């Protein structure tokens, strides 16, 4: 199940969302320009390493580009590959504009960064001795998803559901799409090994929970939670095979 758009019109230009996407893309091209070996070094210099953040391992000699606490921020704008970047930016593009509308540009930026911090610590606390760098915007974006599900739980999300080589495009309530996404993160987090490289599932969970908790404090006072949808909650668009 993969969301590709929602039915919520935006009321203003989401300049912060666009800017975050732009910065992430520019940073990714900078990573590519370094070459494979130097790019791996950059992960250790600018990625969030729990053992370095908490001081449980002496990694300073190889990771002194920025202070350990600052990697909580720099790690949010780095990505491990095209798929990692593309999926994160797609989710931010779909859901970020409406959350930015609900908060205003400045508060939205603060909200995004705070959710990213919460996500980083959620992952780090699972295994504080890990020396595996964590990079990616997904923790902060998970906070945006958590806010969206409380602001627009009934908004319909255009979603692709795959059945082997075939797929169906359906419209589902955001509560179902994002609720299932959160459930997948929880299950994957419990099944994964915290000390091995891979997807930072607990960062996703931590960011999502932070977004749900913080949205009442960051949204504009005239913006209600649990806004209704004016569209049908479920609709099948069409089914396609692998060649269209």
C-alpha positions as CSV (number, residue, x, y, z in Angstrom):
1,X,0.0,0.0,0.0
2,X,1.6,3.3,-1.2
3,X,-0.1,6.7,-1.0
4,X,0.4,9.0,-4.1
5,X,-1.9,12.0,-3.3
6,X,-4.6,13.3,-1.0
7,X,-7.8,15.3,-1.6
8,X,-7.0,18.3,0.6
9,X,-6.6,21.6,-1.2
10,X,-3.9,23.9,0.3
11,X,-4.8,27.4,1.2
12,X,-1.3,28.9,0.9
13,X,2.0,28.0,-0.7
14,X,3.9,25.5,1.5
15,X,7.2,27.3,1.2
16,X,8.7,25.5,4.2
17,X,7.8,22.1,2.9
18,X,9.2,23.0,-0.5
19,X,12.3,24.3,1.1
20,X,12.9,21.2,3.1
21,X,12.5,19.1,0.0
22,X,14.9,21.3,-1.9
23,X,17.5,21.2,0.9
24,X,17.3,17.4,1.1
25,X,17.7,17.0,-2.7
26,X,20.7,19.4,-2.7
27,X,22.3,17.6,0.2
28,X,21.8,14.2,-1.6
29,X,23.5,15.5,-4.8
30,X,26.3,16.8,-2.6
31,X,26.6,13.2,-1.1
32,X,26.7,11.8,-4.7
33,X,29.4,14.3,-5.7
34,X,31.7,13.0,-2.9
35,X,32.0,9.5,-4.4
36,X,31.2,6.2,-2.7
37,X,34.0,6.2,-0.1
38,X,33.8,9.8,1.0
39,X,30.0,9.5,1.1
40,X,30.2,6.7,3.6
41,X,32.6,8.8,5.7
42,X,30.1,11.7,5.5
43,X,27.5,9.4,7.1
44,X,29.7,9.0,10.1
45,X,30.5,12.7,10.2
46,X,27.0,14.0,9.9
47,X,24.8,11.1,10.7
48,X,23.4,10.6,14.2
49,X,25.4,7.9,16.0
50,X,23.7,6.9,19.3
51,X,27.0,5.9,20.9
52,X,28.6,9.2,20.0
53,X,25.5,11.2,21.0
54,X,25.4,9.6,24.5
55,X,29.2,9.3,24.9
56,X,29.2,5.6,25.3
57,X,31.9,5.1,22.7
58,X,35.0,7.2,21.8
59,X,34.4,8.0,18.1
60,X,35.6,11.6,18.1
61,X,38.7,11.0,16.1
62,X,36.7,9.8,13.0
63,X,33.5,11.9,13.5
64,X,34.6,15.4,14.4
65,X,33.1,17.4,11.5
66,X,30.4,18.8,13.8
67,X,29.5,18.4,17.5
68,X,27.6,15.2,18.4
69,X,24.5,17.1,19.4
70,X,24.4,18.9,16.0
71,X,24.2,15.6,14.1
72,X,20.6,15.3,15.3
73,X,19.9,18.1,12.8
74,X,22.3,17.3,10.0
75,X,21.2,13.7,9.9
76,X,17.6,14.9,9.0
77,X,18.8,16.1,5.6
78,X,20.9,13.2,4.5
79,X,19.6,10.0,2.7
80,X,21.0,6.6,1.9
81,X,19.9,6.2,-1.7
82,X,17.4,7.3,-4.4
83,X,14.6,5.2,-3.0
84,X,15.2,6.5,0.5
85,X,15.1,10.1,-0.7
86,X,12.2,9.6,-3.1
87,X,9.8,7.9,-0.7
88,X,10.5,10.4,2.1
89,X,10.0,13.4,-0.2
90,X,6.8,11.9,-1.7
91,X,5.3,11.5,1.8
92,X,6.3,15.1,2.7
93,X,4.9,16.4,-0.6
94,X,1.6,14.7,0.0
95,X,1.0,15.5,3.6
96,X,3.2,18.4,4.5
97,X,1.3,21.2,2.8
98,X,-1.9,20.8,4.8
99,X,0.0,20.5,8.1
100,X,1.9,23.7,7.2
101,X,-1.4,25.4,6.4
102,X,-2.7,24.5,9.9
103,X,0.4,26.0,11.7
104,X,1.8,28.7,9.6
105,X,5.4,28.7,8.2
106,X,7.5,29.5,11.3
107,X,5.6,27.2,13.7
108,X,5.6,24.4,11.1
109,X,9.4,24.6,10.7
110,X,9.8,24.4,14.5
111,X,7.4,21.5,14.7
112,X,9.2,19.6,12.0
113,X,12.6,20.0,13.7
114,X,11.2,19.1,17.1
115,X,9.6,15.9,15.7
116,X,12.9,15.1,14.1
117,X,14.7,15.5,17.4
118,X,12.2,13.3,19.1
119,X,12.5,10.6,16.4
120,X,16.3,10.6,16.7
121,X,16.2,10.1,20.4
122,X,13.5,7.4,20.2
123,X,15.8,5.4,17.9
124,X,18.9,6.2,19.9
125,X,17.4,5.1,23.2
126,X,16.5,1.7,21.8
127,X,20.2,1.0,21.5
128,X,22.4,3.7,23.0
129,X,25.6,1.8,22.3
130,X,25.0,1.5,18.6
131,X,27.7,2.9,16.3
132,X,25.5,2.7,13.2
133,X,24.8,6.2,11.8
134,X,21.1,7.2,11.4
135,X,20.3,9.4,8.5
136,X,17.1,10.5,6.8
137,X,14.1,12.8,7.0
138,X,11.7,10.0,7.8
139,X,11.6,10.6,11.6
140,X,10.6,14.3,11.2
141,X,8.2,13.4,8.3
142,X,6.6,10.8,10.6
143,X,5.8,13.7,12.9
144,X,4.0,15.4,10.0
145,X,2.0,12.2,9.4
146,X,1.1,12.1,13.1
147,X,-0.2,15.7,12.9
148,X,-2.1,15.0,9.7
149,X,-3.9,12.0,11.1
150,X,-5.3,14.2,13.9
151,X,-6.1,17.2,11.7
152,X,-7.5,15.3,8.7
153,X,-8.4,11.7,9.7
154,X,-11.3,11.6,7.2
155,X,-9.4,13.1,4.2
156,X,-9.2,10.5,1.4
157,X,-5.8,9.4,0.2
158,X,-5.2,8.1,-3.3
159,X,-3.4,4.8,-2.6
160,X,-1.8,2.1,-4.7
161,X,-2.4,-1.4,-3.5
162,X,-0.3,-4.1,-5.2
163,X,-1.3,-7.7,-5.8
164,X,1.7,-9.3,-7.3
165,X,2.2,-7.9,-10.8
166,X,-1.2,-6.1,-10.6
167,X,-2.3,-3.1,-8.7
168,X,-5.4,-1.2,-7.7
169,X,-5.8,2.5,-7.0
170,X,-8.2,3.2,-4.2
171,X,-9.3,6.1,-2.1
172,X,-9.0,5.4,1.6
173,X,-9.4,7.6,4.7
174,X,-6.1,9.0,6.0
175,X,-6.9,7.4,9.4
176,X,-6.7,3.9,7.8
177,X,-3.7,4.6,5.5
178,X,-1.6,6.2,8.2
179,X,-2.8,3.9,11.0
180,X,-1.8,0.9,9.0
181,X,1.6,2.6,8.3
182,X,2.1,3.1,12.0
183,X,1.2,-0.5,12.8
184,X,3.7,-1.7,10.2
185,X,6.4,0.4,11.9
186,X,5.6,-1.0,15.3
187,X,5.6,-4.6,14.1
188,X,8.8,-4.1,12.1
189,X,10.5,-2.4,15.1
190,X,9.7,-5.3,17.4
191,X,10.9,-7.8,14.8
192,X,14.1,-5.9,13.8
193,X,17.5,-6.1,15.5
194,X,18.3,-2.7,17.0
195,X,22.0,-3.1,16.6
196,X,22.1,-3.9,12.9
197,X,22.0,-1.4,10.0
198,X,18.6,-1.0,8.5
199,X,15.5,1.1,8.7
200,X,15.1,3.1,11.8
201,X,11.6,1.9,12.6
202,X,11.6,3.3,16.2
203,X,12.5,6.8,14.8
204,X,9.3,6.5,12.7
205,X,7.2,5.6,15.7
206,X,8.8,8.2,17.9
207,X,8.3,10.9,15.3
208,X,4.7,9.9,14.7
209,X,3.8,10.0,18.4
210,X,5.6,13.3,18.9
211,X,3.6,14.7,16.0
212,X,0.3,13.6,17.5
213,X,1.2,15.0,20.9
214,X,2.5,18.3,19.6
215,X,0.0,19.3,17.0
216,X,-2.5,20.8,19.4
217,X,0.2,23.2,20.7
218,X,1.5,24.2,17.2
219,X,-1.7,24.5,15.1
220,X,-3.4,27.8,14.8
221,X,-6.1,28.4,17.4
222,X,-8.9,28.6,14.7
223,X,-7.9,25.2,13.1
224,X,-9.9,22.3,14.5
225,X,-8.7,18.7,14.9
226,X,-10.6,15.8,13.3
227,X,-11.8,17.8,10.3
228,X,-14.4,16.1,8.1
229,X,-14.0,15.1,4.5
230,X,-16.4,16.0,1.7
231,X,-15.3,13.0,-0.4
232,X,-16.4,9.4,-0.4
233,X,-14.3,7.4,2.2
234,X,-13.7,4.5,-0.1
235,X,-13.6,4.2,-3.8
236,X,-11.8,1.8,-6.2
237,X,-10.5,3.7,-9.2
238,X,-9.2,0.9,-11.5
239,X,-7.1,-2.1,-11.6
240,X,-4.1,-2.4,-13.9
241,X,-1.6,-5.0,-15.0
242,X,2.1,-4.5,-15.3
243,X,1.9,-3.0,-18.8
244,X,-0.9,-0.5,-18.1
